[in-house]
Amino acid sequence: MNNEELQNIEEIRPAGKPLKAITYKPYTACYVATAAGIGMLFLKHWAFIVLGVFFVAIALFVLLKIKDRNVIDIYQDGVLIYGLEDNTKGMFVRYDDIVEWSSKASQGGSECVYFVLEDGRHIYKDTFQAMVAYRQLNKLMPDKESQHIRLEKMKAEPFKWSRLLDFFKKR
């Protein structure tokens, strides 16, 4: 996504409330780690106490020190994709303009939501809430999800033994 493509959010904000707002921070993982850490403190063994303090410290560090930002807002008619640096710029992509989408692991080790647009552009948005985005997008446009498209292509093509042999050669 180039900076030239981005517009001010106030200019492009679609009507209605977003169905789901996807942010960068992994809130659920932090809450689970905090609860597990506090639970380990009650076990009264020095190893569990050290591990519990470590879990709570890491979770609190992420919650308090890591800056959260909006990544994607999912609306009924499209997706509002925020810019990388700030939340004041972004672009709105209608579902009709999306050819394919997926949720996958990125090279940085985090999860990302991936869009392929009709004009050939590819948009990756890193977030630790990629599974939340996947579930919501799969409700709205399941036929454009990458795995669904791949399965439909396989159903349409006749079975070839060479394809099965190629599968085992790659492994």
ABEGO torsion letter per residue (X at the ends): XBAAABBBAAAABBBEBBABBBBABBAAAAAAAAAAAAAAAAAGBAAAAAAAAAAAAAAAAAAAABBBBBABBBBAAEBBBBBAABAABBBBBBAAABABBBBBBBAAGBBBBBBBBAAGBBBBBBBAAAAAAAAAAAAABAAABAAAAAAAAAAABBBBAAAAAAAAAAX
